[in-house]
Amino acid sequence: MEKRSSLRRRVSTGILCSRLRSHPQDDVIEGTLRNCCDQGFAAELRAPVSPGTILVVRAVGRAGSAAPARSVALAEVRWMRPVPRGNELWYTAGLRYLPAY
């Protein structure tokens, strides 16, 4: 049973994520946005991130693709699970948009 109040849209957009910190660090995590709805989105990430972590997510898209509706967002990691992808281990994460302040 679907728990969301809005429908998910399937997408495949490149993203770059970094932890929200007062002092920026070079810990960018590459990933792919897989689906989204009004409350949040699911993404495949190259590195694990603990639930509760706040990420700055930048959509970078693919060459020649239309610009995403939201190009930068703050989101909280709600859950994460490892997913084998060939010889690599990726991580599928559910993220919730943080409200604008």
Secondary structure, DSSP 8 states (H G I E B T S, - for coil): ----SS--EEEEEEEEEEE--SS--S--EEEEEEEE-SSEEEEEESS---TT-EEEEEE---TT----S-SEEEEEEEEEEEEEETTEEEEEEEEEE----
